[in-house]
Amino acid sequence: MITLRKATAEDIEKIWKMQIEAFRALLEKYQDYDLSPAAEGIDKIRARYEQPWTTYFFIEADGNDVGAIRIVDKKDGSRKRISPLWIMEEYRGKGYAQQAISAVEKLYGEHYWELDTILQEKGNLHLYEKMGYHQTGKIEHINDRMDIVFYEKD
């Protein structure tokens, strides 16, 4: 079982370092230096953290920070958004991402969500579809290696 711990301003550097490490392999694989969370500077994380509609949570399991999730909820009737969600490599395959999605849906409500992911990452597609998300039909071509696919949950 996981728990969510709300990140504080003092956690920004830790979030940034975890994000770079968690997304490094995908950056190397897809070479998407403009979009990859692994290529973002700490200032981008800080700016997101300071948005009034953004909340970062650490995903904890057995006393360890196994990942993190950012929730965007503008509370204006627009869709809530997961962007990004990651599990550190050594903790993957244990159901933590699925548990984190369930936990944030309990906090924010189960309906009216959106997210996007890499179309070529079949494990991600499986996870989101298993959690009740469906593809919108929108796909954004990024480069010869990668496309971004958009999901919603009503």
BAFI-3210 file (N, C-alpha, C; in Angstrom, 3 decimals, decimal comma, padded with zeros to 6 digits):
// residues 154
n [1|2|3|4|5|6|7|8|9|10|11|12|13|14|15|16|17|18|19|20|21|22|23|24|25|26|27|28|29|30|31|32|33|34|35|36|37|38|39|40|41|42|43|44|45|46|47|48|49|50|51|52|53|54|55|56|57|58|59|60|61|62|63|64|65|66|67|68|69|70|71|72|73|74|75|76|77|78|79|80|81|82|83|84|85|86|87|88|89|90|91|92|93|94|95|96|97|98|99|100|101|102|103|104|105|106|107|108|109|110|111|112|113|114|115|116|117|118|119|120|121|122|123|124|125|126|127|128|129|130|131|132|133|134|135|136|137|138|139|140|141|142|143|144|145|146|147|148|149|150|151|152|153|154]
n.u [000,821|000,389|001,048|000,139|002,079|001,968|003,952|006,284|007,548|010,210|010,804|011,219|013,715|014,323|012,144|012,672|015,198|014,468|012,629|014,233|015,907|013,996|012,887|015,022|015,844|013,786|014,154|016,657|015,968|013,957|014,828|013,658|014,136|012,824|010,390|010,633|010,360|012,784|014,536|013,963|014,533|015,210|013,892|011,534|010,089|009,818|008,264|005,895|005,156|004,487|002,145|-001,249|-003,055|-001,735|-000,584|001,940|002,663|004,467|004,888|004,666|005,967|006,425|008,014|009,642|010,254|008,833|008,090|006,434|003,697|002,007|-000,728|-003,112|-005,557|-007,781|-010,175|-012,289|-014,155|-012,911|-011,115|-009,455|-005,972|-003,345|000,018|003,333|003,426|005,369|007,267|010,042|012,746|013,645|011,435|009,382|006,668|005,241|002,693|002,405|001,951|-000,662|-001,998|-001,431|-002,837|-005,460|-005,553|-005,292|-007,596|-009,473|-009,058|-009,583|-011,820|-013,405|-014,004|-013,756|-011,076|-007,819|-004,939|-001,711|000,489|003,329|002,834|004,176|004,916|003,820|003,212|002,478|000,138|-001,457|-001,696|-003,133|-005,489|-006,469|-007,121|-009,385|-009,248|-009,631|-008,564|-008,538|-008,416|-006,800|-003,540|-000,217|002,456|005,808|008,552|010,584|010,682|008,694|005,376|002,763|-000,018|-003,365|-005,467|-008,636|-010,839|-014,080]
n.v [-001,196|002,243|005,605|009,032|011,941|015,301|017,551|020,069|023,466|023,193|020,750|020,904|020,684|017,987|016,734|017,548|016,293|013,584|013,392|013,848|011,593|009,515|009,806|009,663|007,409|007,299|009,757|009,336|007,250|008,351|010,889|013,416|016,324|018,727|018,242|016,257|015,330|014,761|016,569|018,988|022,050|023,033|025,389|025,275|023,327|024,610|026,835|025,550|024,376|026,635|027,443|028,120|026,101|023,714|020,706|018,820|015,486|013,183|009,738|007,267|004,228|001,624|003,278|004,576|007,052|006,387|007,450|010,148|012,445|014,856|016,963|018,810|021,028|023,238|023,997|025,124|023,955|022,820|019,944|017,842|017,170|014,837|015,197|015,398|011,804|009,567|006,614|005,533|003,754|001,386|000,641|-000,023|-001,880|-002,870|-002,056|000,495|002,903|002,591|002,472|005,059|006,643|005,841|006,826|009,644|010,097|009,516|011,664|013,921|013,371|011,000|011,487|013,197|013,690|014,170|013,258|012,715|010,646|008,729|007,290|005,038|003,663|000,984|-000,174|002,029|002,813|000,572|000,700|003,155|002,687|000,481|001,772|003,093|005,172|006,618|006,794|009,900|010,268|012,178|012,610|013,551|014,118|013,883|013,303|011,229|008,966|009,025|009,625|011,536|010,581|011,296|011,140|010,696|010,651|010,157]
n.w [000,000|-000,742|000,365|000,044|000,211|000,672|-001,121|-000,102|-000,368|000,267|-000,772|-003,486|-004,882|-004,444|-005,723|-008,352|-008,836|-008,554|-010,647|-012,938|-012,805|-012,937|-015,498|-017,211|-018,831|-020,734|-021,995|-023,180|-024,907|-026,613|-027,293|-026,844|-026,220|-025,853|-024,576|-022,607|-019,182|-017,982|-019,018|-017,988|-016,237|-012,821|-012,290|-013,764|-012,411|-009,960|-010,750|-011,554|-009,119|-007,675|-008,854|-008,186|-008,669|-008,739|-007,225|-005,818|-004,961|-003,000|-003,549|-001,320|-000,050|002,179|003,810|002,000|-000,553|-003,397|-005,754|-007,525|-008,022|-009,905|-009,570|-011,309|-010,670|-011,408|-010,393|-011,776|-013,315|-015,439|-016,760|-014,399|-014,038|-014,489|-014,371|-014,253|-013,641|-011,879|-011,165|-009,418|-010,917|-009,552|-008,137|-009,790|-011,348|-009,221|-008,751|-007,755|-009,200|-010,122|-007,651|-006,762|-008,604|-008,002|-005,381|-005,694|-007,128|-005,206|-003,496|-005,116|-006,589|-008,733|-011,367|-014,555|-015,620|-017,177|-019,114|-020,599|-022,548|-023,718|-026,786|-027,743|-025,488|-024,300|-021,808|-020,249|-021,593|-021,120|-018,296|-017,893|-019,322|-017,941|-015,625|-016,313|-018,114|-021,369|-024,772|-026,489|-029,158|-030,114|-031,201|-030,948|-032,998|-032,219|-032,796|-034,975|-033,459|-031,528|-030,270|-028,752|-026,897|-026,041|-023,196|-021,510|-018,684|-017,757]
ca.u [000,000|001,106|000,418|000,553|002,544|002,016|005,280|006,402|008,528|011,544|010,953|011,323|014,953|014,191|011,227|013,414|016,205|013,751|012,034|015,309|016,327|012,907|012,598|016,275|015,863|012,878|014,818|017,688|015,304|013,152|015,539|012,676|014,727|011,920|009,235|010,895|010,573|014,200|015,294|013,476|015,320|014,547|013,018|010,224|009,426|009,462|007,148|004,688|004,811|003,907|000,813|-002,240|-003,848|-000,845|-000,126|002,823|002,653|005,372|004,250|005,474|005,688|007,390|008,932|010,466|009,633|008,976|007,733|005,717|002,604|001,553|-002,139|-003,559|-007,002|-008,068|-011,451|-013,101|-014,976|-012,079|-010,659|-008,284|-004,904|-002,156|001,119|003,531|003,398|006,491|007,741|011,474|012,980|013,781|010,145|008,370|006,106|004,659|001,343|002,398|001,335|-002,103|-002,457|-001,342|-003,965|-006,650|-005,492|-005,611|-009,010|-010,240|-008,907|-010,074|-012,995|-013,041|-014,436|-013,356|-009,620|-007,092|-003,499|-001,135|001,643|004,004|002,085|005,011|005,133|002,620|002,916|001,732|-001,197|-002,172|-002,001|-004,181|-006,734|-006,923|-007,658|-010,625|-009,009|-009,774|-007,904|-009,439|-008,249|-005,748|-002,162|000,710|003,737|006,907|009,717|010,499|010,647|007,731|004,129|002,042|-001,431|-004,133|-006,470|-009,608|-011,702|-015,281]
ca.v [000,000|003,516|006,800|010,264|013,002|016,560|018,158|021,458|024,247|022,653|019,489|021,142|020,116|016,523|016,386|017,761|015,235|012,323|013,447|013,662|010,188|008,623|009,943|009,657|006,351|007,696|010,840|008,714|006,436|009,119|012,112|014,508|017,293|019,855|017,854|015,267|015,800|014,600|017,695|020,230|022,678|023,168|026,568|024,868|022,628|025,649|027,621|024,723|024,232|027,898|027,646|027,815|024,917|022,550|020,060|017,665|014,520|012,041|008,442|006,556|002,815|001,036|004,298|005,133|007,824|005,516|008,221|011,399|012,738|016,244|017,120|020,145|021,169|024,678|024,187|026,032|023,142|022,135|018,617|017,704|016,619|014,186|015,577|013,984|010,742|008,652|005,671|005,333|002,495|000,211|000,337|-000,247|-003,213|-003,283|-001,512|001,787|003,940|002,334|002,888|006,521|007,185|005,615|007,708|011,031|010,134|009,588|013,022|014,963|012,906|009,977|011,826|014,396|013,756|014,056|013,053|012,260|009,769|008,333|006,240|003,854|003,004|000,155|-000,363|003,203|002,741|-000,477|001,222|004,172|002,070|-000,341|002,694|003,681|006,276|006,235|007,693|010,906|010,307|013,161|012,121|014,592|013,569|014,643|013,072|009,940|007,881|009,187|010,378|011,706|010,221|011,979|010,317|011,314|009,782|010,941]
ca.w [000,000|-000,782|000,903|-000,625|001,112|-000,063|-001,168|000,335|-001,142|000,568|-001,503|-004,929|-005,425|-004,412|-006,810|-009,607|-008,986|-008,782|-011,981|-013,919|-012,757|-013,356|-016,924|-017,979|-019,856|-021,820|-022,728|-024,021|-025,913|-027,569|-027,659|-026,861|-025,309|-025,621|-023,763|-021,559|-017,811|-017,625|-019,560|-017,390|-015,188|-011,528|-012,317|-014,280|-011,305|-008,984|-011,298|-011,462|-007,705|-007,217|-009,424|-007,156|-009,037|-008,778|-006,003|-005,967|-003,869|-003,032|-003,404|-000,328|000,224|003,121|004,313|000,925|-001,613|-004,565|-006,932|-007,270|-008,944|-009,888|-009,897|-011,687|-010,449|-011,418|-009,701|-012,602|-014,197|-016,425|-016,335|-013,541|-014,866|-013,930|-015,252|-014,576|-012,638|-012,089|-010,153|-009,596|-011,615|-008,682|-007,518|-010,824|-011,472|-007,942|-008,641|-007,069|-010,039|-010,071|-006,321|-006,689|-009,366|-007,175|-004,213|-006,070|-007,513|-003,961|-002,969|-006,023|-007,307|-009,717|-012,723|-015,300|-015,609|-018,430|-019,041|-021,856|-022,368|-024,956|-027,478|-027,927|-024,193|-024,156|-020,398|-019,801|-022,179|-020,383|-016,963|-017,909|-019,779|-016,827|-014,618|-016,803|-019,058|-022,779|-025,718|-027,058|-030,613|-030,407|-031,110|-031,372|-033,465|-031,631|-033,653|-035,664|-032,475|-030,452|-030,379|-027,489|-027,009|-025,010|-022,514|-020,617|-017,873|-017,419]
c.u [000,862|000,340|000,925|000,951|002,694|003,414|005,207|007,430|009,948|011,828|011,221|012,575|014,887|013,261|011,953|014,423|015,553|013,197|013,085|015,714|015,244|012,670|013,847|016,275|014,941|013,469|015,874|017,062|014,655|013,778|014,603|013,089|013,834|010,803|009,555|011,045|012,034|015,051|014,877|014,431|014,512|013,596|011,622|009,421|008,949|008,253|005,847|004,218|004,067|002,554|-000,231|-003,064|-003,020|-000,551|000,753|002,681|003,802|004,517|005,162|005,008|006,800|008,447|009,819|009,630|009,875|008,635|007,055|004,637|002,243|000,099|-002,400|-005,072|-007,316|-009,387|-012,360|-014,008|-014,187|-011,629|-009,477|-007,234|-003,824|-001,014|002,289|003,274|004,619|006,741|009,224|011,728|013,000|012,466|009,043|007,880|005,460|003,247|001,262|001,739|-000,183|-002,676|-002,441|-002,500|-005,251|-006,688|-005,825|-007,061|-009,914|-010,197|-009,654|-011,371|-012,587|-013,285|-013,796|-011,860|-009,078|-005,618|-003,008|000,102|002,234|003,286|002,879|005,299|003,881|002,240|002,129|000,298|-002,047|-002,605|-003,193|-005,519|-007,332|-007,575|-008,895|-010,472|-009,175|-009,087|-008,929|-009,430|-007,185|-004,384|-001,264|002,044|004,864|008,167|009,573|010,365|009,391|006,519|003,517|000,566|-002,159|-005,262|-007,407|-010,301|-012,880|-015,946]
c.v [001,255|004,551|007,973|011,274|014,272|017,165|019,612|022,167|023,714|021,365|019,678|020,513|018,593|016,047|016,468|016,630|013,879|012,276|013,214|012,196|009,259|008,655|009,869|008,625|006,701|008,833|010,267|007,931|007,275|010,452|013,325|015,603|018,498|019,511|016,985|015,898|015,664|015,762|019,034|020,745|022,811|024,359|026,229|024,147|023,664|026,460|026,837|024,614|025,475|028,204|027,281|026,556|023,636|022,038|018,876|016,793|013,536|010,794|007,633|005,117|002,287|002,043|004,941|006,000|007,058|006,248|009,500|011,568|014,214|016,272|018,584|020,160|022,656|025,014|025,169|025,265|022,450|020,790|018,737|016,947|015,974|014,508|016,153|013,078|009,887|007,786|005,457|003,899|001,276|-000,205|000,032|-001,689|-003,739|-002,724|-000,147|002,894|003,804|002,794|004,403|007,172|007,015|006,581|009,152|011,149|010,139|011,001|014,063|014,593|011,999|010,396|013,110|014,676|013,760|013,824|012,739|011,447|009,433|007,133|004,939|003,102|002,205|-000,102|000,802|003,158|001,733|000,034|002,171|003,589|001,183|000,524|003,437|004,864|005,759|007,280|008,634|010,888|011,305|012,520|013,212|013,939|014,460|014,527|011,673|008,757|007,884|010,030|010,481|011,427|010,807|011,097|011,193|010,229|010,629|010,454]
c.w [000,000|000,027|000,082|000,443|000,294|000,027|-000,701|-000,544|-000,915|-000,202|-003,001|-005,525|-005,460|-005,534|-008,149|-009,843|-009,256|-010,207|-013,060|-013,973|-013,320|-014,861|-017,815|-019,116|-021,022|-022,642|-023,668|-025,168|-027,006|-027,995|-027,758|-025,871|-025,023|-024,638|-022,559|-020,185|-017,365|-018,105|-018,942|-016,318|-013,912|-011,513|-012,830|-013,197|-010,275|-009,470|-011,240|-010,016|-007,211|-007,841|-008,369|-007,438|-009,074|-007,380|-006,397|-004,733|-004,076|-002,866|-002,492|-000,194|001,129|003,580|003,264|-000,014|-002,913|-005,871|-006,531|-008,331|-008,780|-010,343|-010,217|-011,538|-010,319|-010,733|-010,439|-013,564|-015,289|-015,873|-015,378|-014,358|-014,016|-014,883|-014,463|-013,371|-012,913|-010,867|-010,449|-010,086|-010,699|-008,025|-008,530|-010,823|-010,198|-007,737|-007,995|-007,899|-010,010|-008,727|-006,178|-007,439|-008,568|-005,995|-004,583|-006,525|-006,279|-003,381|-003,804|-006,748|-008,456|-011,161|-013,239|-015,187|-017,033|-018,130|-020,443|-021,555|-023,729|-025,559|-027,574|-026,625|-023,825|-022,702|-019,830|-020,321|-021,405|-019,003|-017,016|-018,360|-018,689|-015,741|-015,112|-017,731|-020,479|-023,664|-026,332|-028,580|-031,032|-030,176|-031,690|-031,738|-032,941|-032,472|-034,262|-034,705|-031,615|-030,837|-028,985|-027,744|-025,800|-024,503|-021,695|-019,809|-017,441|-016,152]
res [m|i|t|l|r|k|a|t|a|e|d|i|e|k|i|w|k|m|q|i|e|a|f|r|a|l|l|e|k|y|q|d|y|d|l|s|p|a|a|e|g|i|d|k|i|r|a|r|y|e|q|p|w|t|t|y|f|f|i|e|a|d|g|n|d|v|g|a|i|r|i|v|d|k|k|d|g|s|r|k|r|i|s|p|l|w|i|m|e|e|y|r|g|k|g|y|a|q|q|a|i|s|a|v|e|k|l|y|g|e|h|y|w|e|l|d|t|i|l|q|e|k|g|n|l|h|l|y|e|k|m|g|y|h|q|t|g|k|i|e|h|i|n|d|r|m|d|i|v|f|y|e|k|d]
***
